[in-house]
């Protein structure tokens, strides 16, 4: 293997050699055959052959032997720069950083490479030094053992092989003035002041000196250019090994794991776990280097479980590593101990943020004695400079973030200080109290800003709710969830909401002024997963004493009407929804009036197939209030009415186009999914069920993530329709059966009938005529809850019924149909 596999020597860079071609070039130079190269790189021999052919063309080489000779010449050139330390392991990734740093050190005399502990600053600096052919060979100065200014001076002199003498500083200046010199000064952070003074003196004494320093904070030398090194890019969530290996962090893990455990390889079975490991380890090279050898004892999935105690797991670095790099905790403690007491306290208190945070929020939560809010203006830049907190621009504001490993370490110090509970309480109280204050903005006052706050703070809200529920502070949880209330219709259903609600409903609903809002919130959320329970909650509140104010009465009417409609009982729902709309109108609460009108239209459509007018009116009201999300939602429902009745497809397409535009403008992921789902349904109906299977599969994953069971059922129905059209009866039966289970639970008779009819068709095609007839009987019973207009869009079963009449005796068919009407859906489809 070539000595600097990852560096692209100038002749190869000029020829346009790619990273993969570079790997193969060095292996060819080592006289490996194509089959041997293919085995090492986990690719086919044909792929290697293609790359070798490309190398011959790019380098103008007539044959393979010429490539071998070229590699030997480049090796000799690399060995001329032998004064640098030579790491044993291969260097992976950082191609962009190597090129950028090489340009900087060529253009500037003082460059400092900064970054968090374990980011790989030293290895990267060594790679740059080895690659920079235009500069003199670098002299490596390692300050890791320095403890004072005198030690710094001595280590510089030792690296330059100067004979000890009394006037050492003068000797250094004189030595560096003799021709061009380039110093690679490593590990400066703990002696930053002494190093800064010495480098400033040396740089001013000669114009022929260049310096590349590594430190966890800038040194402050005049003319210093600071290059911030981030962790390695991490892979996406996928089972595809090739996609995972696109990320350098994953390539590093697999390389080190295979070194520690020969035979280890990334596969479709472990790719997702490896990707998650790299993300959990923040892409930090040190953490990955410490974790990978553990594959000798644990699978990647088992390693993930053990990361809950990452500092116990990530120990025993390579024998040649510096002491502080033998454990992840040791590397982080080295940085932590360089902080003063106030900086440590700020770092610890900021560890309660699970994701990005802004300065004002940090000041609100961390700014209490002995720290003051005014202190943070001074402390934040200092902690930031030490690479323990990173910053990035998000439009007009700055977002701060801690790597997960740093956050875990800082939180452990907060626990030792005895402040964790106090700081987490401040964090929870702030976030759970601020969310409900944004309700008016959510409903159209400043919708984009309010939604952006919830999106940016969702990780904080999850952590805050978990804190409240862990401490059984159900009142605080309800003040947040019910305080946002019907605003969840705008924000979209998020999976954690249902988990929280499950815990909260184990206790009695709150009393007082928040009770009505809590009931309405619970009903809206439950209607997406358990419509029967939603009805129970709404009815119980509706039947309570009438001694409630007008607003509570309006919410009681809305809640019961909503629950009844979503449970598949539109007829009794309609009077309650009309009354709710009227009451909200008298209260001049136009937003809730529009909400009641929208569900009223849906109920009327369930009854007669003619609910367009109230929903269109609701869309206009929401539009006038500047609530783009709810207007989009109404437009989607209007399109759904047309799709369900098989009419006005062109109008439906226009409504969906506007809804999609509004959802994109507001960044509402839930409504985007809705718009795409109904568009997929429209396209499928236009093509006789045969299209858009992959679109439904993609949407299914999205709706499962947020817990919208009603739309999960619709996606499964779309997939099942496509399967039936393609003749794939077994996957069709599986998808349609799950659809029927969910549609029955959430009270969606239209999806239930469609799924049952198609299941019956699958059963008949499989030769199960009696069972098909029984399922058809269940479909007939469910169809009685679907109005005549919407039945037109259901799968046709006339030919199936005729065939069953031919195959079964009349009395047997009648018996099977009657039996299907009586058997519970789950029992029927389990047969």
C-alpha positions in Angstrom: 0.0 0.0 0.0 1.2 3.5 -0.8 2.6 5.4 2.2 0.1 8.2 1.9 -2.9 6.5 0.4 -5.2 9.4 1.2 -3.0 12.2 -0.1 -3.3 12.9 -3.8 0.2 13.7 -5.1 0.4 16.6 -7.4 0.8 14.6 -10.7 -2.2 12.4 -9.8 -4.3 15.4 -8.7 -3.5 17.2 -12.0 -4.6 14.1 -13.9 -8.0 14.1 -12.2 -7.5 10.8 -10.3 -10.5 10.1 -8.0 -10.3 8.9 -4.4 -11.3 5.3 -5.4 -8.8 5.4 -8.3 -6.1 6.5 -5.8 -6.7 3.5 -3.6 -6.4 1.2 -6.5 -3.4 3.0 -7.8 -1.4 2.3 -4.7 -2.5 -1.3 -4.6 -1.4 -1.7 -8.2 1.9 -0.2 -7.2 2.2 -2.9 -4.6 1.8 -5.4 -7.4 -1.6 -6.7 -6.3 -3.7 -8.5 -8.9 -7.3 -7.3 -9.7 -8.8 -10.1 -7.7 -6.7 -9.3 -4.6 -7.7 -5.6 -4.9 -11.4 -6.5 -5.4 -11.3 -8.6 -2.2 -9.7 -5.9 -0.2 -12.1 -3.2 -1.3 -15.2 -5.4 -1.3 -16.0 -4.7 -5.0 -16.1 -6.8 -8.1 -13.0 -7.6 -10.2 -14.7 -6.0 -13.2 -15.0 -2.7 -11.2 -11.3 -2.8 -10.4 -10.5 -3.5 -14.1 -12.5 -0.5 -15.1 -10.6 1.8 -12.6 -7.2 0.4 -13.8 -8.2 1.2 -17.4 -9.2 4.7 -16.3 -5.8 5.2 -14.5 -3.9 4.1 -17.6 -5.8 6.7 -19.7 -5.5 9.6 -17.2 -1.8 9.0 -16.6 -0.9 8.2 -20.2 0.6 4.9 -19.1 1.0 2.3 -21.8 0.7 -0.7 -19.4 0.3 -1.8 -15.8 4.1 -1.9 -15.2 4.3 1.8 -15.9 1.7 2.4 -13.1 3.9 0.3 -10.7 7.0 2.4 -11.6 5.1 5.7 -11.2 3.9 4.6 -7.7 7.6 3.8 -6.8 8.7 7.3 -7.8 5.9 8.9 -5.8 6.8 6.8 -2.8 10.4 7.9 -2.9 9.3 11.5 -3.0 7.1 11.0 0.0 10.0 9.3 2.0 12.1 12.5 1.5 9.7 14.1 4.1 10.5 11.5 6.7 11.0 13.8 9.7 7.3 13.7 10.5 5.8 11.0 12.7 4.4 8.0 10.7 1.1 6.8 12.1 0.6 3.0 11.7 -3.1 3.1 10.7 -4.5 4.4 7.5 -5.9 7.9 7.2 -9.5 8.0 6.0 -11.5 10.9 4.6 -10.8 14.7 5.0 -10.0 15.2 1.3 -11.6 18.6 1.2 -10.0 19.7 4.5 -6.5 18.6 3.2 -6.9 20.7 0.1 -8.3 23.8 2.0 -5.5 23.7 4.6 -2.8 23.1 2.0 -4.0 26.3 0.3 -4.1 28.2 3.6 -0.6 27.3 4.7 0.7 28.2 1.2 -1.0 31.7 1.4 -0.6 32.5 5.1 2.3 32.3 7.5 0.3 31.5 10.7 -2.6 29.0 10.5 -4.2 27.3 13.6 -6.2 24.2 13.2 -8.8 24.1 16.0 -11.5 21.6 16.9 -13.0 19.5 19.7 -11.2 16.8 21.5 -10.8 13.7 19.4 -11.6 15.4 16.0 -8.3 14.2 14.5 -6.4 17.6 14.4 -3.0 16.0 14.7 -3.6 13.3 12.1 -5.0 15.9 9.6 -2.0 18.3 10.2 0.4 15.5 9.5 -1.4 14.6 6.3 -1.3 18.2 5.2 2.4 18.4 6.0 3.1 15.3 3.9 1.1 16.6 1.0 2.4 20.2 0.8 5.1 19.6 -1.8 5.5 23.4 -2.5 6.7 24.0 1.1 9.9 22.9 2.9 9.7 19.7 4.9 7.8 20.4 8.1 9.4 20.3 11.5 7.1 18.6 14.0 7.0 20.3 17.5 4.8 18.3 20.0 3.9 20.4 23.0 1.8 17.7 24.7 4.4 17.3 27.6 5.0 21.0 28.0 4.1 22.4 31.5 5.6 26.0 31.3 7.1 28.6 29.0 10.6 27.2 29.5 9.3 23.7 28.5 7.8 25.2 25.3 11.1 26.9 24.4 13.0 23.7 25.1 10.6 21.5 23.0 11.0 23.9 20.0 14.8 23.7 20.3 14.8 20.0 20.6 12.6 19.6 17.5 15.1 21.8 15.6 18.0 19.8 17.1 19.6 22.9 18.6 22.5 22.3 21.0 21.5 23.5 24.6 22.9 26.9 25.3 22.1 29.9 27.6 20.8 32.1 24.8 18.3 29.5 23.5 15.7 32.0 22.3 18.3 33.9 20.2 19.5 30.6 18.8 16.0 29.7 17.7 15.6 33.0 15.9 18.9 32.6 14.2 18.2 29.0 13.1 14.8 29.9 11.6 16.2 32.9 9.8 18.5 30.6 7.7 16.3 29.8 4.8 12.6 28.9 4.6 11.2 26.8 7.5 7.8 25.3 8.2 6.8 24.3 11.8 4.0 22.0 12.6 3.3 22.8 16.3 0.9 20.3 17.9 -1.1 20.4 21.2 -0.9 24.1 22.0 -4.0 24.6 24.1 -2.6 24.0 27.6 0.4 26.3 27.1 -1.4 28.7 24.7 0.0 32.0 26.3 3.6 30.9 26.2 3.2 29.4 22.7 1.5 32.6 21.4 4.3 34.8 22.7 7.1 32.6 21.3 5.5 32.2 17.8 4.7 35.9 17.6 8.4 36.6 18.3 9.7 34.0 15.8 7.3 35.1 13.0 8.3 38.7 13.4 12.0 37.9 13.4 12.0 36.3 9.9 9.7 36.4 6.9 10.7 32.9 5.8 8.9 31.0 8.6 5.5 29.4 8.3 3.5 27.7 11.1 0.6 25.3 11.2 -0.5 24.9 14.8 -3.1 22.6 16.3 -5.1 23.7 19.4 -8.5 23.4 20.9 -8.7 27.2 20.9 -7.2 30.0 18.7 -3.8 31.2 19.9 -4.2 34.9 19.2 -1.0 35.4 17.2 -1.2 38.5 15.0 -2.2 37.5 11.5 -3.4 34.1 12.6 -5.9 32.3 10.3 -8.1 29.9 12.2 -9.5 26.7 10.6 -12.2 25.0 12.6 -12.2 21.2 12.1 -15.6 19.5 12.4 -16.2 15.8 13.1 -16.4 13.4 10.2 -19.7 13.4 8.2 -22.0 10.7 9.4 -24.1 8.3 7.3 -27.9 8.3 6.8 -30.3 5.8 8.2 -30.3 3.0 5.7 -29.6 -0.7 5.3 -27.6 -0.1 2.2 -23.9 -0.8 2.9 -22.7 1.3 -0.1 -24.8 4.3 1.1 -23.4 4.0 4.6 -19.8 3.8 3.4 -20.2 7.0 1.5 -19.7 8.7 4.9 -16.0 8.8 6.0 -17.0 8.1 9.6 -18.5 4.7 8.6 -15.4 3.9 6.4 -13.2 4.6 9.5 -15.3 2.4 11.7 -15.3 -0.5 9.2 -11.6 -0.2 8.6 -10.7 -0.2 12.3 -13.1 -3.0 13.0 -11.7 -5.1 10.3 -8.2 -4.5 11.6 -9.2 -5.5 15.1 -11.3 -8.5 13.9 -10.2 -9.8 10.5 -13.2 -10.9 8.6 -15.5 -8.2 9.9 -17.4 -6.5 7.0 -20.3 -4.2 6.6 -23.5 -6.0 5.4 -27.2 -5.3 4.9 -27.7 -6.8 8.3 -25.4 -4.4 10.2 -25.2 -1.3 8.0 -28.0 0.5 9.8 -26.4 -0.2 13.2 -23.0 1.0 12.0 -24.6 4.2 10.7 -26.4 4.8 14.0 -23.1 4.1 15.9 -21.3 6.7 13.9 -24.1 9.3 14.5 -24.2 8.5 18.2 -20.4 9.0 18.3 -20.8 12.4 16.6 -18.5 11.3 13.8 -15.6 11.9 16.2 -12.6 9.9 14.9 -11.2 9.2 18.4 -14.6 7.9 19.6 -14.9 5.7 16.5 -11.3 4.5 16.9 -12.0 3.4 20.5 -15.4 1.8 19.6 -14.5 -0.2 16.5 -12.1 -2.7 18.2 -15.0 -3.7 20.4 -16.5 -5.7 17.6 -14.2 -8.5 18.8 -16.7 -8.9 21.7 -19.9 -7.2 20.6 -21.9 -6.8 17.4 -22.7 -3.3 16.2 -26.2 -3.6 17.5 -24.9 -4.7 21.0 -22.4 -1.8 20.9 -25.3 0.6 20.4 -27.0 -0.6 23.6 -23.7 -0.2 25.5 -23.2 3.4 24.4 -25.5 4.4 27.3 -22.3 4.3 29.3 -20.0 5.5 26.5 -17.1 6.6 28.8 -16.8 3.1 30.3 -17.0 1.5 26.8 -14.6 3.9 25.0 -11.3 3.1 26.7 -8.0 1.5 25.9 -6.8 3.4 22.9 -4.0 2.2 20.7 -0.7 1.7 22.5 1.0 4.6 20.7 -1.7 7.1 21.6 -1.0 10.0 23.9 -2.3 9.4 27.5 -5.2 11.8 27.1 -6.3 9.9 24.0 -6.4 6.4 25.6 -10.0 7.1 26.7 -12.8 9.4 25.4 -13.3 10.7 28.9 -9.6 11.5 29.3 -9.6 13.5 26.0 -12.7 15.5 27.1 -11.4 16.1 30.7 -8.2 17.5 29.2 -10.3 20.2 27.5 -12.6 20.7 30.6 -9.7 21.3 33.0 -8.4 24.1 30.8 -11.5 26.1 31.6 -11.9 28.4 34.6 -14.7 27.9 37.1 -17.3 30.1 35.4 -16.6 28.6 32.0 -17.0 25.1 33.4 -20.3 26.1 35.1 -21.7 27.5 31.8 -20.7 24.4 29.9 -22.3 22.1 32.5 -25.6 24.1 32.6 -25.8 24.1 28.8 -25.6 20.3 28.8 -29.3 20.2 29.5 -30.0 21.3 25.8 -30.4 18.0 23.8 -29.8 19.7 20.5 -29.2 23.2 19.1 -30.0 26.2 21.2 -29.7 30.0 21.0 -28.0 32.5 23.2 -31.1 34.1 24.6 -32.6 30.7 25.7 -29.3 29.7 27.2 -29.1 33.0 29.1 -32.7 32.4 30.4 -31.8 28.9 31.7 -28.2 29.1 32.7 -28.0 32.7 33.9 -28.6 32.3 37.6 -26.2 32.7 40.6 -23.3 32.4 40.8 -23.5 33.2 37.0 -25.4 36.3 35.9 -26.9 36.9 32.5 -24.4 39.6 31.8 -21.6 37.1 32.4 -22.7 35.0 29.4 -21.7 37.6 26.9 -18.1 37.2 28.0 -18.1 33.5 28.7 -19.8 32.1 25.6 -17.1 33.2 23.1 -14.4 31.7 25.4 -16.1 28.3 25.6 -16.8 28.5 21.9 -13.1 29.2 21.2 -12.2 26.0 23.1 -14.2 23.9 20.7 -16.5 22.6 23.5 -19.6 24.3 21.9 -19.9 24.9 18.2 -21.8 27.6 16.4 -23.6 27.8 13.1 -25.7 30.4 11.3 -29.4 29.8 10.9 -30.7 32.7 8.8 -30.5 35.7 11.1 -29.6 33.9 14.3 -26.8 31.8 15.6 -27.4 28.3 16.7 -25.1 26.7 19.3 -24.6 22.9 19.8 -22.6 20.4 21.9 -21.5 17.1 20.5 -23.3 14.3 22.3 -20.1 13.0 23.9 -19.2 16.5 25.2 -22.8 16.9 26.4 -22.7 13.6 28.3 -19.4 14.5 29.9 -20.6 18.0 30.9 -23.8 16.6 32.3 -21.9 14.1 34.5 -20.0 17.1 35.9 -23.3 18.9 36.5 -24.6 15.9 38.4 -21.4 15.9 40.6 -22.0 19.6 41.2 -25.5 18.8 42.5 -27.2 21.2 40.1 -28.7 18.8 37.5 -32.3 18.8 38.9 -32.4 22.6 39.3 -31.1 23.3 35.8 -33.4 20.7 34.2 -36.4 22.2 36.0 -35.5 25.6 34.6 -35.2 24.1 31.1 -38.5 22.3 31.3 -40.4 25.2 32.9 -39.1 27.6 30.2 -40.0 25.5 27.2 -43.3 24.1 28.4 -44.4 27.6 29.4 -43.3 29.3 26.2 -45.0 27.0 23.8 -48.6 27.9 24.7 -47.8 31.6 24.4 -47.4 31.1 20.7 -50.9 29.8 20.0 -52.2 33.1 18.6 -49.2 33.3 16.3 -49.7 29.7 15.2 -53.3 30.5 14.2 -52.2 33.2 11.8 -50.6 36.0 13.8 -47.1 35.0 12.7 -47.5 31.4 11.7 -44.1 30.9 10.1 -42.2 32.2 13.1 -44.2 30.2 15.6 -43.9 26.9 13.6 -40.1 27.6 13.3 -39.8 27.9 17.1 -41.6 24.5 17.6 -39.4 22.8 14.9 -36.2 24.2 16.3 -37.2 23.5 19.9 -38.8 20.1 19.5 -35.9 18.2 21.0 -36.1 20.5 24.0 -39.8 20.1 24.3 -39.4 16.3 24.2 -36.8 16.4 26.9 -38.9 18.8 29.0 -42.0 16.6 28.7 -40.0 13.5 29.6 -38.7 15.3 32.7 -42.3 16.4 33.7 -43.7 12.9 33.2 -40.8 11.1 34.9 -41.6 13.2 38.0 -45.4 12.7 37.6 -45.9 16.4 37.2 -49.0 15.8 35.1 -50.3 19.3 35.6 -47.2 20.8 34.0 -47.6 18.4 31.1 -51.2 19.3 30.6 -50.5 23.0 30.7 -48.2 22.5 27.8 -50.1 20.0 25.7 -53.6 21.5 26.3 -52.1 25.0 26.2 -51.1 24.4 22.6 -54.4 22.6 22.3 -56.1 22.8 18.9 -52.9 24.3 17.7 -51.7 20.8 17.2 -53.9 20.7 14.2 -51.5 23.3 12.7 -48.3 21.8 14.0 -49.2 18.3 12.8 -49.5 15.1 14.7 -46.1 14.1 16.1 -45.5 10.6 17.4 -44.4 11.7 20.8 -47.8 13.4 21.4 -49.5 10.0 21.5 -46.9 8.6 23.9 -47.4 11.5 26.2 -51.1 11.4 26.1 -51.1 7.7 27.0 -49.3 8.5 30.2 -51.3 11.6 31.0 -54.7 9.9 30.5 -53.8 7.3 33.2 -54.5 10.2 35.6 -57.8 12.2 35.8 -58.1 15.1 33.4 -57.0 18.4 34.9 -59.6 20.6 36.7 -60.2 24.3 36.3 -60.0 26.6 33.3 -57.7 24.3 31.4 -60.1 21.3 31.5 -62.1 22.0 28.4 -59.0 22.7 26.4 -57.5 19.4 27.7 -60.6 17.5 26.6 -60.6 19.0 23.1 -56.8 18.3 22.7 -57.2 14.7 23.9 -60.1 14.1 21.5 -58.3 15.6 18.5 -55.2 13.4 19.2 -57.1 10.2 20.1 -59.2 10.5 16.9 -56.1 9.6 14.9 -55.5 6.4 16.8 -58.4 5.3 19.0 -61.7 6.9 17.9 -63.7 4.9 20.4 -61.7 6.3 23.3 -62.1 9.8 21.9 -65.9 9.4 22.0 -65.7 8.2 25.6 -63.6 11.2 26.7 -65.8 13.7 24.9 -69.1 12.3 26.1 -67.9 12.2 29.7 -67.1 15.9 29.5 -70.3 16.8 27.6 -72.4 15.1 30.3 -70.8 17.0 33.1 -72.7 19.8 34.9 -73.8 22.6 32.5 -72.2 25.2 34.8 -69.6 26.1 32.3 -68.9 29.3 30.4 -69.7 29.9 26.8 -66.2 29.0 25.6 -66.2 25.7 27.5 -69.6 24.9 26.1 -68.4 25.6 22.6 -65.4 23.3 23.1 -67.6 20.6 24.5 -69.8 20.7 21.4 -66.7 20.7 19.1 -65.1 17.8 21.0 -68.2 15.5 20.9 -69.0 16.3 17.3 -65.3 15.7 16.3 -65.1 12.4 18.2 -68.4 11.1 16.8 -67.5 12.0 13.2 -64.1 10.4 13.4 -65.5 7.3 15.0 -67.7 6.7 11.9 -70.9 8.2 13.3 -71.5 11.4 11.3 -75.2 11.7 11.8 -75.2 12.4 15.6 -72.0 14.5 15.1 -73.5 17.1 12.7 -75.8 18.9 15.3 -72.9 19.2 17.7 -70.6 20.6 15.1 -73.2 23.1 13.9 -73.8 24.3 17.4 -70.0 24.6 18.0 -69.7 26.7 14.8 -72.5 29.0 16.0 -71.2 29.4 19.5 -67.7 30.2 18.3 -69.2 32.7 15.9 -71.0 34.5 18.8 -67.7 34.5 20.7 -66.0 36.0 17.6 -63.5 33.2 17.6 -63.3 32.8 13.9 -60.5 30.3 13.9 -62.4 27.7 16.0 -65.5 28.5 14.0 -63.6 27.5 10.8 -62.3 24.4 12.5 -65.9 23.3 13.4 -67.1 24.1 9.9 -64.4 22.0 8.4 -65.3 18.9 10.4 -69.0 19.6 9.8 -68.4 19.5 6.1 -66.6 16.2 6.5 -69.5 14.8 8.5 -72.0 16.0 5.9 -69.9 14.4 3.2 -70.0 11.1 5.1 -73.8 11.3 5.2 -74.6 12.5 1.7 -71.4 13.0 -0.3 -72.1 16.8 -0.3 -69.9 18.5 2.3 -67.9 20.7 0.0 -69.6 24.1 0.9 -68.8 24.2 4.7 -65.2 23.1 4.0 -64.7 25.7 1.3 -66.1 28.3 3.7 -63.7 27.1 6.4 -60.8 27.4 3.8 -61.7 31.0 3.1 -61.9 31.9 6.8 -58.5 30.3 7.5 -57.1 32.1 4.5 -58.4 35.5 5.8 -56.8 34.7 9.2 -53.5 34.0 7.4 -53.5 30.4 8.6 -51.9 28.8 5.5 -51.6 25.4 7.2 -55.3 25.0 7.9 -56.3 26.4 4.5 -54.0 23.8 3.0 -55.7 21.2 5.1 -59.1 22.2 4.0 -58.1 22.2 0.3 -56.7 18.7 0.8 -60.0 17.5 2.3 -61.9 19.2 -0.6 -59.7 17.2 -3.0 -60.4 14.1 -0.9 -64.2 14.6 -1.4 -63.7 14.6 -5.1 -61.4 11.6 -5.1 -63.8 9.6 -2.8 -66.7 10.2 -5.1 -64.7 9.8 -8.3 -65.6 13.2 -9.6 -64.1 16.6 -10.5 -60.5 15.2 -10.7 -59.2 18.4 -12.4 -60.5 20.6 -9.5 -59.0 18.2 -7.0 -55.6 18.5 -8.8 -55.7 22.3 -8.6 -56.7 22.2 -4.9 -53.8 19.8 -4.1 -51.4 22.0 -6.0 -52.3 25.0 -3.9 -52.2 23.0 -0.7 -48.8 21.6 -1.5 -47.5 25.2 -2.2 -48.9 26.4 1.1 -47.5 23.5 3.1 -44.1 24.1 1.5 -44.3 27.8 2.3 -45.0 27.1 6.0 -42.6 24.1 6.2 -45.4 21.9 7.6 -44.2 18.4 7.1 -47.6 16.8 8.0 -49.6 18.8 5.5 -47.0 18.1 2.8 -47.4 14.4 3.4 -51.2 14.8 3.2 -51.0 16.7 -0.1 -48.7 14.1 -1.5 -50.9 11.2 -0.3 -54.0 12.6 -1.9 -52.2 13.3 -5.1 -50.9 9.7 -5.1 -54.5 8.5 -4.6 -55.7 10.7 -7.4 -53.0 9.4 -9.8 -53.8 5.8 -8.8 -57.5 6.2 -9.6 -56.7 7.7 -12.9 -54.6 4.7 -13.8 -56.9 1.9 -12.6 -54.9 1.2 -9.4 -51.7 0.2 -11.2 -49.4 3.1 -10.3 -47.6 4.9 -7.5 -46.8 1.9 -5.3 -43.4 3.4 -4.4 -44.9 6.7 -3.6 -47.3 5.1 -1.1 -44.4 3.1 0.4 -42.4 6.3 1.0 -45.5 8.1 2.5 -46.3 5.1 4.7 -42.9 5.5 6.4 -43.6 9.2 7.0 -47.1 8.7 8.5 -45.8 5.9 10.7 -43.2 8.2 12.1 -45.7 10.8 13.2 -48.3 8.3 14.3 -51.1 9.3 12.0 -52.9 5.9 11.8 -55.7 7.1 9.6 -53.3 8.0 6.9 -51.2 4.9 7.5 -54.3 3.0 6.6 -54.7 5.0 3.4 -51.1 4.3 2.4 -51.6 0.6 3.0 -54.7 0.7 0.9 -52.8 2.4 -1.9 -50.0 -0.2 -1.7 -52.6 -3.1 -1.6 -54.4 -1.7 -4.7 -51.2 -1.6 -6.6 -50.3 -5.1 -5.5 -53.6 -6.5 -6.6 -53.3 -4.7 -10.0 -49.9 -6.3 -10.4 -51.1 -9.8 -9.4 -49.0 -9.9 -6.2 -51.7 -11.4 -4.1 -49.8 -12.4 -0.9 -48.3 -8.9 -0.2 -51.6 -7.4 -1.2 -53.5 -9.5 1.4 -50.9 -8.6 4.0 -51.1 -4.8 3.4 -54.9 -4.8 3.0 -55.3 -6.8 6.2 -53.3 -4.3 8.2 -55.2 -1.5 6.5 -58.5 -3.1 7.6 -57.4 -3.5 11.2 -56.4 0.2 11.4 -59.4 1.5 9.6 -61.7 -0.4 11.9 -59.9 1.0 15.0 -59.9 4.6 13.9 -63.4 4.6 12.4 -62.7 5.0 8.7 -65.5 3.0 7.0 -64.4 4.0 3.5 -60.9 2.6 3.8 -62.3 -0.4 5.7 -64.8 -1.3 2.9 -62.2 -0.9 0.2 -59.7 -3.1 2.0 -62.2 -5.8 2.8 -63.4 -6.0 -0.8 -59.9 -6.4 -2.1 -59.1 -9.0 0.6 -62.1 -10.9 -0.6 -60.9 -10.7 -4.1 -57.4 -12.0 -3.1 -59.0 -14.9 -1.1 -61.1 -15.9 -4.1 -58.1 -15.8 -6.4 -56.4 -18.2 -3.9 -59.3 -20.6 -4.2 -60.8 -19.7 -0.8 -64.3 -19.0 -2.0 -66.1 -19.5 1.3 -63.7 -17.2 3.2 -63.9 -14.7 0.4 -67.7 -14.6 0.8 -67.4 -14.2 4.5 -65.1 -11.2 4.1 -67.4 -9.8 1.5 -70.2 -10.0 4.0 -68.1 -7.9 6.4 -67.5 -5.4 3.6 -71.3 -5.2 2.9 -71.9 -4.4 6.6 -69.3 -1.6 6.6 -70.5 -0.2 3.3 -73.9 0.6 5.0 -72.0 3.4 6.8 -70.8 4.9 3.5 -73.0 7.2 1.5 -74.1 6.3 -2.0 -72.0 9.0 -3.7 -68.7 7.7 -2.2 -69.4 4.1 -2.9 -68.7 4.8 -6.6 -65.0 5.1 -5.9 -64.8 1.8 -4.0 -63.4 -1.3 -5.7 -66.0 -3.1 -7.9 -67.2 -6.4 -6.5 -70.0 -7.2 -8.9 -68.0 -9.8 -10.9 -66.7 -11.3 -7.7 -70.2 -11.7 -6.3 -71.4 -13.3 -9.5 -68.5 -15.8 -9.4 -69.2 -16.7 -5.8 -72.8 -17.3 -6.6 -71.7 -19.7 -9.3 -69.2 -21.5 -7.1 -71.2 -21.8 -3.8 -74.6 -23.1 -3.2 -77.1 -20.3 -2.6 -77.7 -21.2 1.0 -73.9 -21.5 1.6 -73.3 -18.0 0.1 -76.1 -16.5 2.1 -74.7 -18.1 5.3 -71.2 -16.9 4.6 -72.3 -13.3 3.9 -74.4 -13.3 7.1 -71.5 -14.7 9.1 -69.2 -12.0 7.8 -71.5 -9.3 9.1 -71.3 -10.7 12.7 -67.6 -11.6 13.1 -65.3 -8.9 14.5 -62.8 -7.7 11.9 -59.7 -8.9 13.7 -61.2 -12.4 14.2 -62.4 -12.5 10.6 -59.0 -11.6 9.0 -57.1 -13.9 11.4 -58.9 -16.9 9.9 
